[in-house]
Amino acid sequence: MNKGKRSFLSILLGFVSLCIMANDTDPVLMIINGKEIKRSEFEYALNKNNATLGDNKKAVKEYLPMYIDFKLKVAEAEAQRLDTLSSFIEELKSNRTQLAENYLTDPNFVEREAHSIYAKDSATIGADGFLNVQHIVILLRQGDTEQVQAEAKARIDSAYAMLKNGEDFIEVGKKMRVQPATLNPIEIIRGQAYKEFETVAYSLKDGEFSAPFRSPAGYHIVRRNSSRPFGQFQEYREAIIKMLERNNIRALARQAKGVELAKEFGGGLTPEEAIAREDSLLESKYPEFANLMREYYDGLLFFEVCNREVWEKSAKDVAGMEKFFKKNKKRYKFDTPRYRGAIIHANSDEDIAKAKDLLSKVSSDKYKDVLKENFYVDSLYTIRLEVGVFAIGDNAWVDKFVFEQGEGGKLKPGFTKVDVVGTIIEKPETYKDVRGLVTNDYQKYLEEKWVKTLRKKYSVEYDKEVLKTVNNHN
């Protein structure tokens, strides 16, 4: 073998070795309908859905068939081309946009801005913090005569004398006929009030009131009720961030990330171009992002195909539900008798009697028709029905009239009369008597039947040796 061939072979073997090492790092665990599923993907789903794994081997053994069934349903959704629906594409795109935002913004930008605002506010407010104060004020206007000013001074001095004699602050203010709103407690910080007012207020101790003083507004007496420090950052963090978000801080954080990425990528990219490039690389750069996007993708398809094949189908298949009930009738029993019928709410004995007579002649599924044909006047129903199958304790009026227990319930707004119509049944007679239970069981039946079809339709292979290394390969 010549030297060139040996060199090429050496490079080729090295490449194969790297591929083998990569496969060893995250080997293919299973292939479903021709699609490879790596061990890491299965581990992600297993660990997320089994928060407390306990025995790992047991958890893997129990979860494996459920995971395969899940993936078979996703495969069927893809076969039905549900992944091409505009609704699916839009929802997946929306989910990705929201998730990507955490990767396409500077995670510390908003926090830094919040700290900056806190620092500025803290410096503005100062060590004195917030003061809770009340004040009696005799207002003066610019240009008031000396006589008016003298009268105001006399009034404030009179108020001060009353306070020194122990009279109540609010009552003194009322005697001075000051505006009531000025007597209400307010909270101030430095920079909010007249300098003269702040100087006096901050010189007082909690519970003290001042001597009369003048500001550009007039004559004051201020009482300091209490004070509190500005507080730590965490106390205001949520409010500051909400304020920043109202002012579009996320756009600025995105711009900051774009600048950072443009430097990282090089090549003269603009911040917007750098963001777009990073966005296109998220799945390959961040395994957790790829896992979540795959979870969104599979989950949306799973929900849509299950809705079409099981949930929606069972809801519409009345004949199938009734047939299933008859076939499994022994499975459904009552522990106590039930009352199948309706509670009638009306405003006259005549309407009650008429409703009982008409409703007693039809099955409960015809009640709405009777209601519309006979008790719908001027776009309003003159009676109201509560239809169902009731056990003791389900409805106070049924308990009273049928089971002779209790005093009944509350009258419905707008109605003054109550009665019931129906019959007592000892066991379920149709699927409607146990609709909830039959619906759940019928859905399980349809799903099991469907899964059997999927297992025949699609190929499933998994590597038992790789399976042994799940959560056990460090």
C-alpha positions in Angstrom: 0.0 0.0 0.0 1.5 3.3 -1.0 1.9 6.2 1.5 -1.0 8.3 0.2 -3.5 5.4 0.5 -2.3 4.7 4.0 -2.7 8.3 5.0 -6.2 8.4 3.5 -7.2 5.2 5.3 -5.8 6.5 8.5 -8.0 9.6 8.2 -11.1 7.5 7.3 -10.6 5.2 10.2 -10.2 8.2 12.5 -13.5 9.6 11.2 -15.3 6.2 11.7 -13.8 6.1 15.2 -15.2 9.5 16.0 -18.7 8.5 14.7 -18.6 5.4 16.9 -17.6 7.5 19.9 -20.5 9.9 19.2 -22.9 7.0 18.9 -21.5 5.5 22.2 -22.1 8.9 23.8 -25.8 8.9 22.9 -26.7 5.7 21.1 -29.9 5.0 19.3 -32.3 3.3 21.8 -35.2 2.5 19.5 -36.6 2.9 16.0 -40.3 3.5 15.6 -41.7 3.6 12.1 -38.2 4.1 10.7 -37.5 7.1 13.0 -34.5 6.8 15.4 -34.9 7.7 19.0 -31.7 8.4 21.0 -31.2 7.3 24.5 -31.1 10.9 25.8 -34.6 11.5 24.3 -36.0 8.6 26.2 -34.2 9.5 29.4 -35.6 13.1 29.2 -39.1 11.8 28.9 -38.6 9.1 31.6 -37.1 11.5 34.1 -39.6 14.2 33.5 -42.6 11.9 33.9 -41.2 9.9 36.8 -40.0 12.5 39.2 -39.4 9.9 41.9 -37.9 7.0 40.0 -37.1 4.8 42.9 -35.7 1.6 41.4 -34.4 2.6 37.9 -34.9 -0.8 36.3 -38.5 -1.0 37.4 -39.2 2.5 36.3 -37.7 1.8 32.8 -39.6 -1.4 32.5 -42.9 0.2 33.4 -42.4 3.4 31.3 -41.1 1.7 28.1 -44.5 0.4 26.8 -46.2 3.7 27.6 -43.5 5.7 25.8 -43.7 3.4 22.7 -47.5 3.8 22.6 -47.0 7.6 22.9 -44.6 7.6 20.0 -46.9 5.4 17.9 -49.6 7.9 18.3 -47.3 10.7 17.2 -46.3 8.5 14.2 -50.0 8.1 13.3 -50.5 11.9 13.6 -47.6 12.4 11.2 -49.1 9.8 8.8 -52.4 11.7 8.9 -50.3 14.9 8.1 -51.6 16.6 11.2 -48.2 18.3 11.4 -49.1 20.2 8.2 -52.2 21.8 9.7 -52.0 25.6 9.9 -53.3 25.5 13.5 -50.5 23.1 14.5 -47.8 25.1 12.7 -48.9 28.3 14.3 -49.1 26.9 17.8 -45.7 25.3 17.6 -44.3 28.5 16.2 -45.8 30.5 19.1 -44.4 28.0 21.7 -41.0 28.2 20.1 -41.0 32.0 20.0 -41.9 32.2 23.7 -39.3 29.6 24.7 -36.5 31.1 22.4 -37.0 34.5 24.1 -35.1 33.2 27.2 -32.1 32.4 24.9 -32.3 35.5 22.7 -32.2 38.1 25.4 -29.5 39.1 27.8 -30.6 37.2 31.0 -28.9 39.8 33.3 -30.0 42.9 31.4 -33.4 43.3 33.1 -32.0 42.4 36.5 -29.2 45.0 36.1 -31.7 47.7 35.1 -33.9 46.8 38.0 -31.0 47.1 40.4 -30.0 50.4 38.8 -33.5 51.8 39.3 -33.5 50.6 42.9 -30.2 52.2 43.6 -31.4 55.6 42.2 -34.6 55.5 44.2 -32.7 54.5 47.3 -30.3 57.4 46.9 -33.2 59.8 46.3 -35.2 58.6 49.3 -32.1 58.4 51.5 -31.5 56.8 54.8 -34.6 58.6 56.4 -36.9 56.5 54.3 -40.7 57.1 54.3 -42.5 59.3 56.7 -46.2 58.9 57.6 -47.5 62.3 58.5 -50.6 64.5 59.0 -50.8 68.2 58.9 -53.1 71.1 59.7 -52.6 73.8 57.1 -54.0 77.3 56.8 -53.6 78.0 53.1 -52.5 81.4 51.8 -52.5 82.7 48.2 -49.9 84.8 46.6 -50.8 88.4 47.0 -52.8 88.0 50.2 -52.8 91.1 52.3 -50.9 91.5 55.5 -54.1 91.3 57.4 -55.1 88.0 55.8 -51.7 86.6 56.6 -51.9 87.8 60.2 -55.3 86.2 60.6 -53.9 82.9 59.2 -51.0 83.1 61.7 -53.4 83.7 64.6 -55.5 80.7 63.6 -52.4 78.4 63.4 -51.2 79.6 66.7 -54.6 79.0 68.2 -54.5 75.4 66.8 -51.1 74.9 68.3 -52.3 76.0 71.7 -55.2 73.5 71.5 -52.8 70.7 70.6 -50.5 71.6 73.5 -53.5 71.4 75.8 -54.0 67.8 74.7 -56.8 68.1 72.2 -57.1 65.6 69.3 -55.2 66.5 66.2 -58.1 65.7 63.8 -60.6 67.6 66.0 -58.4 70.6 66.1 -58.1 70.6 62.4 -61.9 70.4 62.1 -62.2 73.4 64.4 -59.9 75.3 62.2 -62.1 74.5 59.2 -59.2 73.2 57.2 -59.9 71.0 54.1 -60.7 67.5 55.4 -58.4 65.9 52.9 -55.3 67.6 54.4 -55.9 65.9 57.7 -55.6 62.4 56.1 -52.3 60.5 56.8 -49.9 60.7 53.9 -46.6 59.1 53.2 -43.8 61.3 52.0 -40.1 61.0 50.9 -37.5 63.6 50.5 -38.0 65.7 47.3 -41.8 65.4 47.3 -42.9 68.3 49.6 -41.8 71.9 50.2 -38.3 72.1 51.7 -39.6 73.8 54.8 -42.2 71.0 55.3 -39.6 68.3 54.9 -37.1 69.9 57.2 -39.6 70.1 60.0 -41.2 66.6 59.4 -37.8 64.8 59.3 -36.6 66.6 62.5 -39.5 65.2 64.5 -39.6 61.8 66.3 -42.5 59.4 65.7 -45.6 60.6 67.6 -44.4 64.3 67.9 -46.1 67.3 66.3 -44.3 70.5 65.3 -44.7 74.2 66.2 -46.3 76.3 63.5 -44.1 77.1 60.5 -44.6 78.7 57.1 -44.1 77.3 53.6 -45.1 78.8 50.2 -48.4 77.1 50.7 -49.3 78.7 54.0 -49.0 78.0 57.8 -48.6 74.3 58.9 -48.5 72.1 61.9 -47.2 68.6 61.0 -47.5 65.5 63.1 -45.1 62.6 62.3 -47.0 59.3 62.9 -44.4 56.8 61.9 -41.4 56.1 59.7 -40.1 53.1 57.7 -36.8 52.5 55.9 -36.8 52.2 52.1 -36.4 48.4 52.2 -34.3 45.8 50.4 -34.2 45.2 46.7 -36.2 42.0 46.8 -39.2 43.9 48.3 -39.5 46.1 45.2 -38.0 43.7 42.5 -41.4 42.5 41.2 -42.9 45.9 40.9 -39.8 47.4 39.3 -39.6 44.6 36.7 -43.3 45.0 35.9 -42.7 48.7 35.3 -39.7 48.0 33.1 -41.7 45.5 31.1 -44.4 48.1 30.5 -41.6 50.2 29.1 -40.5 47.5 26.7 -37.4 46.4 28.6 -37.4 43.0 26.8 -36.7 44.7 23.5 -33.7 46.4 25.0 -32.5 43.1 26.5 -32.8 41.5 23.1 -30.8 44.3 21.6 -28.1 43.9 24.2 -28.0 40.1 23.5 -27.7 40.9 19.8 -24.7 43.2 20.4 -23.0 40.4 22.5 -23.7 37.8 19.8 -22.5 40.0 17.0 -19.1 40.2 18.8 -19.1 36.5 19.4 -19.9 35.5 15.8 -17.7 38.2 14.1 -18.0 38.8 10.4 -19.6 42.2 10.7 -23.1 41.0 11.6 -25.6 43.5 12.9 -27.3 42.7 16.3 -30.5 41.7 14.4 -28.6 39.4 12.1 -26.7 37.9 15.0 -30.0 37.2 16.8 -31.5 35.6 13.7 -28.4 33.3 13.4 -28.5 32.4 17.1 -32.2 31.6 16.7 -31.5 29.1 13.9 -28.9 27.3 16.1 -30.8 27.0 19.3 -31.8 23.3 18.8 -28.2 22.3 18.1 -26.6 24.4 20.8 -28.9 23.8 23.7 -30.0 20.2 24.4 -32.7 21.4 26.9 -34.2 23.7 24.2 -34.2 20.8 21.7 -35.9 18.5 24.3 -38.6 21.1 25.1 -39.3 21.7 21.4 -39.6 18.0 20.7 -41.9 17.8 23.7 -44.1 20.6 22.3 -44.1 19.0 18.8 -45.0 15.5 20.1 -47.4 16.8 22.6 -49.4 18.9 20.2 -49.6 16.0 17.7 -50.5 13.5 20.4 -53.4 15.7 21.6 -54.8 16.3 18.2 -54.7 12.7 17.0 -56.1 11.4 20.4 -58.9 13.9 20.1 -59.8 12.7 16.6 -59.4 9.0 17.3 -60.7 8.7 20.9 -62.0 11.7 22.8 -64.1 13.4 20.1 -65.1 10.1 18.5 -66.4 8.7 21.8 -68.4 11.9 22.5 -70.2 11.6 19.2 -70.6 7.8 19.1 -73.9 7.5 21.1 -74.7 4.1 19.5 -71.3 2.8 20.3 -71.5 4.0 23.9 -74.9 2.3 24.4 -73.7 -0.9 22.9 -70.6 -0.9 25.1 -72.8 -0.3 28.2 -75.1 -3.2 27.3 -72.2 -5.5 26.8 -70.6 -4.5 30.1 -73.8 -3.8 32.1 -72.7 -6.0 35.1 -69.8 -3.6 35.6 -72.0 -0.7 36.6 -73.9 -0.7 39.8 -75.4 1.8 42.3 -74.4 1.6 46.0 -77.7 3.4 46.8 -80.8 4.1 44.7 -80.8 7.1 42.3 -83.4 9.6 41.1 -83.5 10.1 37.4 -85.4 13.2 36.4 -85.4 17.0 36.9 -85.9 19.7 39.6 -88.5 22.2 38.3 -88.2 25.9 39.3 -91.3 28.0 38.5 -93.4 30.9 39.8 -96.9 29.3 39.9 -98.5 26.0 40.9 -100.1 25.9 37.4 -96.6 25.9 35.7 -95.4 23.2 38.1 -98.3 21.0 37.5 -98.2 21.5 33.7 -94.4 20.8 33.6 -94.8 17.6 35.7 -97.5 16.3 33.5 -95.7 16.9 30.2 -92.3 15.8 31.4 -93.6 12.6 32.9 -94.7 11.5 29.4 -91.2 11.7 27.8 -87.6 10.5 28.5 -85.2 12.9 30.1 -83.4 13.6 26.8 -86.7 15.2 25.5 -87.0 17.6 28.4 -85.4 20.5 26.6 -87.8 20.1 23.7 -90.8 20.2 26.1 -89.3 23.2 27.7 -88.9 25.1 24.5 -92.4 24.2 23.1 -94.4 25.0 26.2 -92.5 27.4 28.5 -90.7 29.8 26.2 -92.5 33.1 26.2 -91.2 36.5 24.9 -87.6 35.1 24.5 -87.6 33.9 28.2 -88.2 30.5 29.8 -90.9 30.7 32.5 -89.5 27.6 34.2 -86.0 26.3 34.8 -84.9 22.6 34.9 -82.0 20.8 36.6 -81.8 17.5 34.8 -79.7 14.5 35.9 -79.3 11.3 37.9 -79.1 12.2 41.6 -77.9 10.2 44.6 -78.7 11.2 48.1 -76.7 14.3 48.9 -76.4 15.5 45.3 -79.3 17.9 45.4 -81.1 19.3 48.5 -84.5 19.4 46.7 -84.2 15.8 45.5 -83.3 14.9 49.1 -86.4 16.6 50.4 -89.0 15.5 47.9 -87.7 12.1 46.9 -85.6 10.7 49.7 -87.5 12.6 52.4 -84.3 14.0 53.9 -83.6 17.7 54.8 -85.5 20.9 54.3 -84.6 21.6 50.7 -82.2 24.1 49.1 -82.2 27.7 48.2 -84.7 29.1 45.7 -83.2 30.1 42.3 -83.2 33.8 41.7 -86.4 34.8 40.0 -88.3 31.7 41.0 -90.7 31.0 44.0 -91.8 27.4 43.5 -89.9 24.1 43.4 -90.9 20.5 42.6 -89.4 17.4 41.0 -90.4 15.0 38.3 -88.8 11.6 37.5 -88.4 8.1 38.9 -86.2 6.2 41.3 -83.9 3.6 39.8 -82.1 0.8 41.6 -79.5 0.2 39.0 -78.3 1.8 35.8 -80.7 1.3 32.9 -78.9 3.2 30.1 -75.4 4.5 29.7 -76.7 8.0 30.5 -77.4 6.8 34.1 -73.6 6.4 34.6 -72.4 8.6 31.7 -69.2 9.6 33.3 -68.0 6.1 34.1 -69.1 4.7 30.8 -67.5 7.5 28.9 -64.1 6.9 30.6 -64.3 3.2 30.1 -65.4 3.5 26.5 -62.5 5.9 25.8 -60.1 3.3 27.3 -61.7 0.6 25.2 -61.3 2.7 22.0 -57.7 3.6 22.9 -56.7 0.1 23.6 -58.2 -1.1 20.3 -56.5 1.8 18.5 -53.1 1.1 20.0 -53.3 -2.6 18.9 -53.9 -1.4 15.4 -50.9 1.0 15.6 -48.6 -1.7 16.9 -49.5 -3.8 13.9 -49.3 -0.9 11.5 -45.9 0.5 12.5 -42.6 -1.3 13.2 -41.0 -1.0 16.7 -37.5 -2.0 17.5 -35.4 -1.3 20.6 -31.9 -2.2 21.7 -32.0 -4.2 24.9 -28.4 -3.6 25.6 -28.7 0.2 25.2 -31.9 0.0 27.4 -29.8 -1.4 30.2 -27.7 1.8 30.2 -30.6 4.2 30.6 -29.7 6.6 33.5 -26.7 4.3 34.1 -23.9 5.4 31.7 -21.8 8.0 33.6 
